[in-house]
Amino acid sequence: MTENVTGEAVLQRDGRTYGLVVGGAGGVVTPEELERIARTARDFAVPLVKLTTGQRIALLGIAESDLEGVATALGLGGFGSPGPCLKYVTACPGVSACRWGMQDALALAAALEARFAGRALPGKLKIGVSGCTRNCASCFSRDLAFIGTDRGWTVLFGGNGGRRPRTGDVVGANLADDHALDLASRLIEHYAANARSKERTARFVERVGPGTIRDEVLRFAPYLPLENAT
């Protein structure tokens, strides 16, 4: 976390206090950052510190008058309640540590965060990166997801959990890192240009149909055989 990172402040159930969510791409934080979070929670008497399902850390129960001080103590550039945008990129350790890892999940997660963080979107975007087919990052229920194999990345689009689950569609396979990132950009650009306000990727794909994604996005990717782009 640096001064270029902005925390997400969320009004809590009591209508008076806030939660401030922070964290790095793929859930990676340094010992120094963990120490800073712990020190800040003690100094401001934060009543609850919670690891989130998005591999971030939430400081909950912060008084509104303390928000600026907490953000400063954490080294954040600010805080706010951003509109629809990238919410998080979850990732497993991949080849960095896991004996089953086939691809570098943490490196791809960092690249995705750098590429899409702060980008305004029609709906919130959740990304998952699994370094092997054991799928520890729950990729099938993510808006955009990547599953590593010994031949490269399998890319999925349009997944969703929540009240209306949808399994993401496989839109590419056996892709190198740069091709996987390029395909992600093509998909997000198409989604941003054509989705309705507050429409998540799952509902967008259901409305326009997977065939539209194939015809308007996938067939223009030179590294992606059209017959496999379904």
C-alpha positions in Angstrom: 0.0 0.0 0.0 1.4 3.4 -1.0 0.2 7.0 -1.2 -1.1 6.1 -4.7 -3.6 3.7 -3.2 -7.0 4.9 -2.1 -9.0 2.9 0.5 -12.6 2.1 0.1 -14.8 3.6 2.9 -18.1 1.8 3.4 -20.8 3.0 5.7 -21.6 0.2 8.2 -24.9 -1.2 9.4 -25.2 1.2 12.3 -25.3 4.2 9.9 -22.6 6.0 11.9 -19.3 4.1 11.5 -17.3 3.1 8.5 -15.2 0.2 7.3 -12.0 1.0 5.4 -10.9 -1.8 3.1 -7.3 -2.0 2.0 -4.9 -4.6 0.5 -2.7 -5.5 -2.3 -3.2 -7.4 -5.6 -3.8 -11.1 -5.0 -3.9 -10.5 -1.2 -0.1 -9.8 -1.0 1.0 -7.6 1.8 4.5 -7.0 3.3 5.3 -7.5 7.0 5.8 -3.7 7.2 2.2 -3.2 5.9 0.8 -5.7 8.3 2.6 -3.9 11.2 1.2 -0.6 10.0 -2.3 -1.9 9.9 -2.0 -3.4 13.4 -0.5 -0.2 14.8 -3.3 1.9 13.2 -6.0 -0.4 14.6 -4.5 0.0 18.0 -4.0 3.8 17.8 -7.5 4.5 16.7 -9.1 1.7 18.8 -10.6 0.0 15.7 -13.0 -2.5 17.1 -12.8 -5.2 14.4 -10.1 -6.1 11.8 -11.4 -8.6 9.3 -9.9 -10.5 6.4 -12.4 -10.3 3.5 -13.3 -12.9 0.9 -11.6 -10.7 -1.7 -8.2 -11.2 0.1 -8.2 -7.7 1.5 -8.2 -6.4 5.1 -11.1 -4.4 6.5 -10.9 -2.1 9.5 -14.5 -1.9 10.7 -16.2 0.4 13.1 -14.2 3.6 12.3 -15.9 6.9 13.4 -16.3 9.3 10.5 -14.1 11.8 12.3 -11.3 9.2 12.3 -11.4 8.2 8.7 -8.8 10.8 7.5 -6.5 9.9 10.3 -6.8 6.2 9.7 -6.2 6.6 5.9 -3.1 8.8 6.6 -1.7 6.3 9.2 -2.1 3.5 6.7 -0.2 5.4 4.0 -3.2 5.7 1.7 -3.7 8.6 -0.7 -7.2 9.0 0.5 -10.5 7.2 1.0 -13.9 7.3 -0.5 -16.9 5.2 -1.8 -15.9 4.7 -5.4 -18.5 3.9 -8.1 -18.5 0.7 -10.1 -14.9 -0.3 -10.7 -12.4 -3.1 -10.1 -13.2 -4.4 -6.6 -10.3 -6.8 -6.2 -8.1 -9.4 -7.8 -7.8 -12.6 -5.8 -5.0 -15.1 -6.5 -3.5 -18.3 -5.2 0.3 -18.5 -4.6 0.9 -20.2 -8.0 4.4 -21.1 -8.9 5.7 -18.7 -6.2 5.2 -21.3 -3.5 2.5 -24.0 -4.3 3.7 -27.4 -5.3 0.8 -27.7 -7.7 1.3 -24.3 -9.4 1.7 -24.3 -13.1 1.6 -20.5 -13.8 2.6 -17.4 -12.0 -0.7 -16.3 -10.5 0.7 -13.5 -8.3 2.5 -11.8 -11.2 -0.6 -11.9 -13.4 -2.7 -10.6 -10.5 -0.4 -7.7 -10.0 -0.4 -6.9 -13.8 -4.2 -7.0 -13.8 -4.5 -4.8 -10.8 -2.1 -2.3 -12.4 -4.0 -2.3 -15.7 -7.6 -2.0 -14.4 -7.4 -0.4 -10.9 -9.4 2.9 -10.8 -11.0 2.3 -14.2 -14.7 3.4 -14.1 -17.0 0.6 -15.3 -20.7 -0.1 -15.7 -20.7 -2.5 -12.8 -18.2 -3.8 -10.2 -15.6 -6.2 -11.5 -14.1 -9.1 -9.6 -11.1 -11.0 -11.0 -9.8 -14.4 -9.9 -6.4 -16.0 -10.8 -5.7 -19.6 -10.1 -2.2 -21.0 -10.9 -3.5 -24.5 -11.6 -6.8 -26.3 -12.3 -7.4 -26.9 -8.6 -8.9 -23.4 -8.9 -8.3 -22.1 -5.4 -9.3 -18.6 -6.5 -12.9 -19.8 -7.3 -12.5 -18.6 -10.9 -15.8 -19.9 -12.3 -17.8 -17.4 -10.3 -15.6 -14.3 -11.2 -16.4 -11.6 -13.7 -13.0 -12.2 -15.3 -10.8 -15.2 -14.4 -7.6 -17.0 -15.3 -6.8 -20.7 -14.6 -3.3 -21.9 -15.2 -2.4 -25.1 -17.0 0.9 -26.5 -18.2 0.1 -25.0 -21.6 -0.8 -21.5 -20.4 -3.8 -19.6 -19.2 -7.5 -20.5 -19.7 -9.5 -17.3 -19.6 -13.2 -17.1 -18.4 -15.6 -14.2 -18.6 -19.1 -13.5 -17.2 -19.1 -15.5 -14.0 -21.0 -14.4 -10.9 -21.8 -15.7 -7.4 -24.4 -14.0 -5.2 -28.1 -14.4 -5.6 -28.0 -15.3 -9.3 -24.9 -17.5 -9.8 -23.5 -18.0 -13.3 -20.5 -20.0 -14.4 -18.1 -17.9 -16.5 -17.7 -18.8 -20.2 -14.3 -20.1 -21.4 -13.2 -17.5 -24.0 -9.5 -18.5 -24.5 -7.1 -21.3 -23.7 -3.4 -22.0 -23.7 -2.5 -18.3 -23.6 0.8 -16.8 -22.7 0.8 -14.0 -20.1 0.8 -11.1 -22.6 -2.0 -12.7 -24.7 -4.1 -13.3 -21.5 -3.7 -9.7 -20.5 -4.5 -8.5 -24.0 -7.7 -10.6 -24.1 -8.6 -9.2 -20.7 -8.3 -5.7 -22.0 -10.4 -6.5 -25.1 -13.1 -8.0 -23.0 -13.2 -5.2 -20.5 -13.2 -2.5 -23.2 -16.1 -4.2 -24.9 -18.0 -4.5 -21.6 -17.3 -0.9 -20.6 -18.6 0.4 -24.0 -21.7 -1.8 -24.2 -23.0 -2.7 -20.8 -25.8 -0.9 -19.1 -25.3 1.1 -15.9 -24.8 -1.2 -12.9 -25.0 -4.3 -15.2 -22.4 -6.9 -14.1 -20.6 -9.0 -16.7 -22.9 -12.1 -16.0 -26.0 -10.2 -16.8 -24.3 -8.5 -19.7 -23.4 -11.8 -21.3 -26.8 -13.2 -20.7 -28.4 -10.2 -22.4 -26.1 -9.9 -25.5 -25.3 -13.7 -25.8 -22.0 -15.5 -25.9 -22.1 -15.3 -29.7 -21.9 -11.6 -29.6 -18.8 -11.8 -27.4 -17.3 -14.2 -29.9 -18.2 -12.1 -33.0 -17.3 -8.7 -31.6 -14.3 -9.5 -29.4 -12.8 -12.9 -29.8 -12.5 -13.1 -33.5 -10.3 -10.0 -33.5 -7.7 -11.6 -31.2 -4.9 -12.9 -33.6 -3.6 -15.4 -31.1 -7.0 -17.0 -30.5 -8.3 -19.6 -33.0 -11.9 -18.7 -33.9 -13.1 -22.3 -33.7 -11.9 -22.4 -30.0 -13.3 -18.9 -29.1 -16.6 -20.0 -27.7 
